[in-house]
């Protein structure tokens, strides 16, 4: 299996080469040269999530230096639960927040960190990871790479625009993890990372790579829980589900579209956005126009120029095909609060603001098919938003409580990538 750039001007590479490089030399994102098909029968013997992950990911590592170690990497990376919470026989929530930093980003970040460390040990190289975050990515990457030999991590977050508990997760590490509070918004942080990658002298000097979802090693593992959820729903209901995904940088969504293409029994995928409507406006007008991000309650989705739109547009070829496959709805802050309250009142279940966008879209769909909403973060990370709405405290999961007790440290900088070095 080889991987190519979305922009078509870079050499074909292996999975490991794509993972270490992060961004293709022409500035594009790596995508599979082709998509293999995995029959459902291949999962008949699977008894655990790591085994499922191996079956899904194995075709993408055929002939790769990591192929013999893939099963071990999956077992080490995915050592936490990802249960489906059922409201009733048709409606469920995929809880993706039981990893070390209580967000879905833990799946991709842990796989990437373990894969990178093994590759660097083989090659006797060192790396500097740059990662921009709108809330959850940075914490997951910091946790996954903490104290990993030969890897330094620089986490960039928009100063004052993440929740207090999210910021704590970004800044509590030290050692090989440096946190930078950037004067600006998430898109400024993301732009700094891309600019640094285009500075070839820096790339050579520091061995730069990325841990955002622009990195193939983050995206491939996010296919796995699309298989997991759809197979669970098929087993319980006998029907393919509609999957509803809160979407910001669109990596999570792209992973699920890839999963559907290679065989995940998903009937349809629908994206839930906050007030940042770049993707929805592309669907409506056929013109992709990046813009400044808008601050919302669902802050991890505050992205005005989603990086993985490049992968989605590459996947579907033209606007007509894109609109036939991709649908999205925008959800306001007022509706986010209302939806948190409605779900609590109806199901005695607490959701975060991001998951609330998905729950509102579920309500709009009136689907006759079973529906799954991705719950992307634990609600305890957004206590200042959620607790006033439901009128009570949200218990803090143990893994989050441990991080909140650590001291914080960060460096304030302007939106200039040269201040990172």
N, C-alpha and C positions, 0 to 999 in steps of 0.2 A: 504494500500500500504506500502510495506517495501523496504528497500534499502540494497544492499550488496556491499562488497568490490570487486574490480576487481581482487584482489589477493586471495580471497576465504577463508581467515583465520580470519575473524572478524565476530562478531555477526550481525544478521539482525537488522536494526534500522528504526525508523520512519523518515519522511522528516525533522522534527524539530531537531531530534537528529543528523542527518547527517549534517544539516546546522550549528549547534553549534560546532560540532567536527571538521568540515573542512576536515581533512584527517582521513581515517580509521586507527584503531590501528595497523594494519599490514603494514601500509605504502601505501595501495592501495587507489583508488578513489571510491567514492560511485556511484553506478548506480542502476536504478530501477530493482527490482527482476523480473519484466516482464513489457512489454510495452502495455498499453491499446490502443484500437483503437477508435478514435473519428470520427463518420460519419460527413460528410460535412453538413448534415441536421441540426446538432446541432447548427450551426452558423447562421441559417436563421433569428433568432430574434435579432442578435447582431447589435448594432448601434454605438458602440464606441470601441476604442482600449482596455480600461480597461475591458469591458465586454468580448471581445475576449480573453484577457489574462486569465480571470477567467475560461472560458470554457476549455481552453487548459490545465491549471494548476490544475483544480479541481480534476481530477482522481489521481493525485500524492499526494494529501493531504487528501484522504479519511481516516477517523479515526484518523487524526492527531490533535494535540492540537490547531493548527492554522486553522483548517478547517472552523470554524464559522467566522473567521476574514479575510478569503482569499479575498473576494470581496473588503473589505475596503483597504487591503494592495495593491491590484492591482490599485484601484482608486487613492491612494496616490502616488504610485511609478511611474505610467505611465501618468503623467499630462503634457506631451509635445508631439509635433507632430512627425510623422515618415512618411512623404509623399513619394509617388513614383513620381519621375520626369521622364516623358516620352520624349524621343528623337523623337520617331515615334511610329507606331502601334506595333512594335515588340520589341523595345529596351527601357529599363527603368533602372533607378537607384533608389535604396531604400535609402533615406537619413536618416541615423541613427545618425545624429549629431546635433539634435536640443535639446538635454538635457542640464543639467547645465554645463557640461564640454566639450560639443561639440564633443563627441565621442560615439560610440555604447556601450561602457562599462557602460554608465549611466543606461541602462536598467537593467542589472544584479545587479549593485552595489546598486541602490536605492531599489530594491526589497529585496536584502539581508539585507541591513541596517535596513529597517523597520521591516522585519521579526525577525531579531536578537533582536532588541530593545524590541519588544513585548514579545519575549520568555524570555529575561532576567528579564523583569518586573514581569512575572509570577513566575519565579524561584528565584527571588531576588539574582541573581548572577551578577558578573562582568566578562568582557572579555578583553583580549588584542589581537587585530587583527594584524597579520603580513601579509604584502602584498608586493610582488616583482613586479616591473613594468618595461617594456621596453619603456614606453612612456605614454600611455593613461589610463591604469588600475589604477595607483596610484592616478591620479587626480580625477577620477570618484569615487573611494573608499573614498578618503579624503572628497570630497564634500558630499557624501551620509552619512558619519558617523560623520560629523562635529557637535560638541556639543551634540551628542547623549549620554544621561546619562548612566553611567556604562560601557562605551566602550572606550578604548584607542586604537589608531591605530599607527603602526610603518610602514612607507612607505620606501621601499628600492629601489633605482634607481641607474643605472650605471653612475658614475660621468663622465660628459662631453659627454655622448652618447645619450642624448635626446635633442629635439629641445629646443630653449630658451623659447618659449611659453609653451611647455609641462612642462619644469622644473619649470616655474613660477606656474603652476597649482598644482605642487606637494609640493611646499614649502611656499605657501602663507597663511597657515591656522593657525597654533598655537593651543592654547587651548588643546584639546585631541588628536591632530594630530602631530606626530613627523616625520620629513623627514630625511632620511639618504642617503648621497651620497657615494656609495660604490666604492672602488678602484677595478675595474674589469668590467665585462660585465653582461648582464641580467642573463645569466645562473648561474653566481656566486651568484647573489641576490636570484634567485629561489632555488639554492642549500642551501643557508643559512636558508631560510624559512623551507625547508624540514628537515634540520639537527636540527633546533630548535624543531620541532614537535616530533622528535625521542628522544629528551632529556626529559624523563618523569618527572624529577624533575622540570624543567622549566614549562612544561605543567600544572602541578599541582599548582605551585606557582603563575603563572600569568594567568591561565585560557586561554591558547593560542587557537586561531582559525585562519582560513584563509579567505581572501576575494578575492584570485585569482580564476580563473576559475576552479581550482581543487575543489572549494567548490560547492556543489550541488546547493546551493541557488543562485549562479551566473549563472549556466548553464541552469537550468530549464526555467527562463524567456527568455533566448535567443532562445527558441523554438517558442515563440509567434510571432515574426516578420517574421519568415519563413512562418507561417500560413497566417499572414496578407498580405505579398507580393504575395504569390501564389494564395490566394483567390481573391485579387484585379485583378491580371492578368487573372485569369479564368473568372471573371465577364466581363472584357473588351474585351478579345480575344477569349474566349471559349476554350482555350488550356492551358495545364499545362506548366509552364515555366522551363527553365534551369536556375538554380541559381548559380551564380559565386561569390565565397567568398574569399577575401584577407585573408590569413591564416598565423598565427605565432605560437601561443601556441595551436592552433587548437580547442579552446573551442567554438568559434563562429561556426565553421564548425560542430563540434560534436552536438551542439544544433540543427542545421538544419537537420542533419541526423536523430536525434531522432524525430524531427517534421515530417519528411517524413514517418518514420516507423509508427507513430501513426495516420497518416491520412492527413497530409498536401499535397495538390495536386501539387507535384513537380515532374517533369519528370526526372530530373537528377541534380546532384550537382557536380560542378567542382571547385577545389581549385586553387587559384593563390598564388604562393610563390615568395619571392624575391630570393636573392642569397643563402639563407639558405635552403638547399635542403634535409634535413634529411628525411622528409616524402617522397619526390620523390625518393630518393635513396632506401628507404625501398620498395616502389612499384617495383622498377627495380630489386633489388637484393634479396628481401625477408629477408634481415638482417637489424635489427634496430641498428644503430650505432650513439649514441649521439656524438656530437662534439662541439668544441668552436663555438660560434656564430660569424657571419661576419657582420660588420657594413655596413648599406646601407642607401639609402635615405628614404626607408620605414621602419624607425627604430623600430616602434612598432611591426614589424614582425621579428625582429632580434633575433630569438630563435634557438639554436642549438639542444636543447633537449626538444621538446614540451611535456608538462605534459599530455595533453589530448590525445596524441597518445595511452596512456594506455587504455583509454576508447574506442577509435576507434578500437584498436586491439581486445579488449574484445568483442566489439559489433559484429564484423564480423568473429571472431572465428579463421580463418586460412588465410594464405597469398592469396590463390586462391580466397576466398570469398572477402577479402579486395580489391584486385586489380579489381575484377568485379564490385565493388561498388564505389571505390575511384579513382579519376583521378586528376592529378595535373600538373601544368606547372610552371617553374621557369622563372622569369623576371629580367633582368639586370637593373642597375641604368640608363644606357644610354637609354634603352627602356622606363623606367619610365618617364624620361624627355621628350622623343619624344612623348609618349602617352598623357601626360598632354597638350602638344602643339597641338596635333592632335584633341583631344576632344574640346579644346578651339576654334580652327579654324573651326571645322565642326559644333559644336553645340552652341558656345558661352557660354559654361558651364565650370566652374572651378572645378577641382578635386584635391584631395590630393595625395601624392605619393603612399599610400596604395591602394586607389581606382584605381589608374592608373594600378596597376598590374592586377586587375580584368578586366579593360577595354581592356587591351592588350590580355588577354585570350579570352574575348568575340570575339575579332577580329580574333583570331586563329581558333575559333570553326566553323565559317561559319554556324551557326545553322539555320535550317528552323523553329525552334520553337521560341516562344518569350523568351527573355533572360532578367534576372535581375542581375545587379551587386550591391553588398552591398557597399555603400559609408560609410566607417567606421569612418571617422573623417572629420571635417570641414577644408577646405583648408587654412583658415586663421591661423591655428595652425602651418603651414609650410610655412610661408611667405617667408623665405629666399631661399626656393627651388622653390616655385610656381611662385612668382612674377617676377623673372628674365626670366622665361620661357614664360609667357603670356604677359609680357611687361607692366603690370599695377598692381596697388595695389588691394589686395583682401579685401573687407569690413569685418571688425571684427564684429561678431555677438554680441549682447548686453551681453549675459551671459558670454562670454569670455572676453569682455572688462572690466567687473566688477572685474574679478579675476586678470587681468593684472595690475590693479591699486593698489593692496595690496602689503605690504612689504613682503620680503622673509626671510626664516630662515631654515637652514639645518645643519646637523652634518656630517662631513667627517669621514668615518671609513674604515678599511681594510675589506676584505671579510672573516670575522670571526663572526659567529652568536652570540658569547658570548659578543661582543662589543655592542650589542643591549640592554643589561640588566645590 
